[in-house]
Amino acid sequence: MQLGYTMLCEQTPAKQLVTDLVRAEELGFDFSVISDHYFPWVDEQGHSPYAWSVLGAAAQATTRIEMMTFVTCPTMRYHPAVVAQKAATVSLLSDGRFTLGLGAGENLNEHVIGRGWPSADVRHEMLGEAIDVIGRLFDRGYVSYRGRHISVDSAKLWDLPAERVAVAIAASGDRSARLAAEHGDGLIAVSPDADVVNTFAAAGGAGKPAYGQVAVCYGPDHDEAASYASRVWSWSAAGWKVMAELPGPASFAAASASVRPEDIAKTVPCGPDPQPYLDAIRAYQEAGFTHVALVQVGAERQDAFFDFARAELLPALRHG
């Protein structure tokens, strides 16, 4: 299994995202992912720089580590023709170390353009059309497209890498898993759900990578780390169906107001003991995932997390 590091834009200043990735590469993380947000989930996180500018800087600051959006919504805030251009450019800047991760998006980030928030069925229709447009542009030549939701007028990418940019698609159920298998080079999911992986494989995704993600909160004291995580990560307890619909940080704060430290500690490994971290990673491995990216909660806790990863976590994974 490949172990990754998450550049979480919602909690980290732009320059630190790049310097943190440099250290992750030095420590031997296999790949990295970056969130693509307009807003943080809650005010306490306090940041949200433009992910694609960070990727350009990260491509120049690193030499080996793979990079990936986790994930970009190519339907509203970004037009898919623009997403294809950005992805091709980052692939060129990184010498092919980039995978384009795509998903149907969240109201939190897409409402800013003032077009409202479509139903889940419509969002998946839009995503399917966007993936089609991006694929045609990666095939080279001019593209014109008239879909139900998306139109393109004689677009062409003039700077493309020699090898086609890989596309991974986020899924949370059977329909989206089949879409990922049909149109993508990989699967993305944020829970260790073997059913999603199996549906993906049965629909044509067998042998393709499956990417997961685990939030963690390292700290020398378990209770303190759990308390910290409950302040800045409790928004995640609502689950994806709720998370995709809420419009802003205040809504997430209200929805998670009753979440306790002990509730968060059940899903977010906290403290200095590596075993809960290993258990969470292995749950993905047992579900059929090939890649897992870790998210260290808290921008100011990254250095301590790296020290922990170097001394305990990475050796345990490599030799366990």
N, C-alpha and C positions, 0 to 999 in steps of 0.2 A: 504494500500500500504506500502511496505517495502522500507525504505530509506537507501541508501548505500553511502559509501565514496570511492573515487578512489585514489589508489596509482599510480600516473602517473610517470613511470620510466623515461620518456623523459625529465623531468624538475627537478628531485629531486635526491640528493645523496642517496646511498643505506641505510645508517644508519638512515637518516631522514625519509625515507619511513616507517621504522619500528616504530620509535618513534611517527610519525604522526598517524599511525594506532592504537597504544596504546591509544592515546588521543581520537580518533574517537570511540573506544570501550567504553571508560569511559563516553563519552557524550551520548551514547545510540544509535549510528548508528546500524542498523540491520545487515548489511552485508558490504563487501568490494569487490572491484574488482581491478585487477592490470594489467596494460598494459605489453605486452611481445614484446619488441622492441630490435633491434640491433642498430638502429640510432634514434636520436631525429628527429622530423619533421623539425625543423629549428635550426640553430646554436645557436640562443638566448636561447633556452631551455637548452642546454649544458650538458645533462646527458643521460645515458642509461645503467644502471647496469643490471646484469642478474636477471631476474624476479624470477627464480626458487630458487636461493639462498636467495633472499629477502623473499620469501614465507616460506622457512624453518625457518628463523629467526623469522618471524612474527608469525608462528605457536607456537613457544615457548614463545613469549612475550605477547601473548593474550590468553584468556580463553573462550570467548563467541562468538565473532564476526565471521560470516561466511566469507570465502574467495573464490575468483574465478578468473581465468584468463580471460582477456577481451581484446583480445582473443589470443590464441596460434594457430599458423599455423603448422599443423602436417605433412607437405608434402615435404618440401625442406630443410630448415635450420635444422629442427628436423625430424628424422624418427619417424613414428607413434609408433613403438615398444618402442622407448626411451621416447616418450611423455607419453605412458601408464605407464611406470615404474616411471617417475617423479610424475605423478598424484597420483598413488597409495601411493608413499612415503609421499607426502605432506598430503594426507588424513590420513595416520597413525600418522604423527607428530601432526596433528591438531585435532585428535580424531573425524574424520569424518566431519570437518567443511569446506570441500573443494569441489567446483564444477569445473569441467574442461570445460572451455569455448573454443570452437574451431571455426576457420574461415578459409577462403581460402587465406588469407594473403595479403601482399602488397609488391610490388617491392622494396620499401624502405629497407625492412628488409631481404628479401629472396635472392636478387641478389648477396649477399656477397659470396655465395658458388660457383659462377661462372658457373651456369647452364642456364643462361638466364631467361626470364620471360614468362611463357606460356600465352596463351589467356585465357579469362574468362571461356570459356566452358571447356577447359582442366583443369583449376584450380579446377573447381567444380567436374570433374571426379576424380581428385586426392584426393580431400577432401572426397568424398564418399568412396573411397577405404581405406583411412586412418581411417575414422570412423569405417569402418568394422573391420579393423585390431585391433584397440583399444578395440572395443567391445568384440571381440573374446578373447583377452588377459585378459580382466576383467572377462570373464567367467571361467577362470582358465584352467590349462592344457597346453599342447604344441600347438603352432600355426605355421603352414607353410602356405604361401599365395603366389600366383602368379597372380597378377593383371596386367592390362595394364600399370600401372605406378609404382606400389609399389610391392616389393617382401619381404617376410619374411622367414627365414630359421630356423625352429625349435626353436622358441622363447617361453619363459615362464616367468611369473612374480612369483617370490618366496615370495614376501612380499606384500600381499593384505589385505585391510581392511575387516572387517566382513561384512560391507554393501558396495555394489557396488558403485563406484564413479559416481556421477551424471554427465551427459554430457549435456551442452547447446550449441547450434549451432547458429552462426551469420547468419542473412539473410537480404537481402535488396530488394527482389522481390519474385515473385510467386515460381520460381523454387527452390530457396534456402530455402524459407519458408516451402515448401513441404518436402525438404530434412531434415530440422530441426524437422518437425513433425514425420517423419518416423523413424529417427535414434536417435533423441535426447530426453532428459528429460526436455528441456526448450528451449526458443527462446531468441536470443540476437539481438537487433536492435538499431541504433543510431539516429533514428528520430521517432517522434510519429505518425507512419503510421498505421492507423487502418486496411488498406487493408492487410498489411503483417501479422498482428495479426489474422485477420479473416481467411486468407488463411491457416495459421499455425493451427488454431483451427479446420477448416473444414477438414484438411488432417490428423487429428488424434491427434492434440496437445491440444484439449480442456481440460481444467483443469490443464495443465502444466504451470509453471511460464514463464513469459515474462519479460526480463530484458532490460531496457533502460538506457540512460546516458544523463546528462545535464551538459554542461560546464558553469561555472559561474565565475565572477571576483568580489569578494567583495573588497570594499574600502570605506573609509569615504566620498569620493567625486566621484560622478558618472562620470564626464568627465575625471578625472584622471584615474579611473579604466578602462574606455572604451579605453583611449589612450594606457594604458599598455597592455590591451588584444589585441589591434590591432597590437602591436609589436610582441607578442609571440604566438598569436592564430589565426592570419589571414590565415594561411595555410589551415584551415578547411573550408574556404569559397568556395573552388574549388568544393566540393562535392565528394562523395565516388568514382564515376567512374574515376575521375581524380586522387584522392588520392591513389588509388590502383596501378596506373601505373607509377607515377613519381619515379625516381631512387635515389634521394638524397636530403639532406637539401637545397642545392643551387637551385635545381629545384623548391622546394616548395616556397622558398623565391622569386624567379622570378615570379612564378605563382600568388603570392598574393601581389605583390608590389603595386598594385593600390587600395588595400582594405583600406577603411577609418575607423576611430573609430566609426562613426555612422553606418557603415555597420555591424561591428561586434556586436554592441549593440543591433541590431535587433534580433540576434539569441543567444547572450550570455548575460544573466542578469548581470548587472554591478551596483556597488554602494551600498548604505546603505539601500535602501528601500526593504523590504522582498517581496513585492507584485509581482514584475516580476519573482522572484525565484519561488514563489508559483504557478504562472500562468504557468510557464514552466513545473513544475512537474505535475500539474493537466492536462496538455495537454496529457501527457503520460497515466495518469490514465484514461482519457476519451477515449483514443484509445485502452484501454484494457490491458495495461501493469500492472503487479503486483509488479515490483521492479524497482526503479530508483536510479542510482548512480550519485552523484554529483562530478564534477571535479572542484576543485578550481584552477584557472589559477595562476601560479607563486609559486615556492617553498617557497620563502620568505614571502608569504602572508598566509601561512597555519594557523599560530597562530591567526591572526586577524579573519580569516574565522571561526575558531573554536569558538572564543568568540562570533561572530555574530550568529553562529548556536545555541549556548547554550542560548543566551539571547533572540533571536527573531525568528529565522527560525524554529527550532525544536518545540518550544512551539506553534507556529502558525500552524504547520502541525498536531500536536497531538490534538489540541483543536479546530481547524478550521473545 
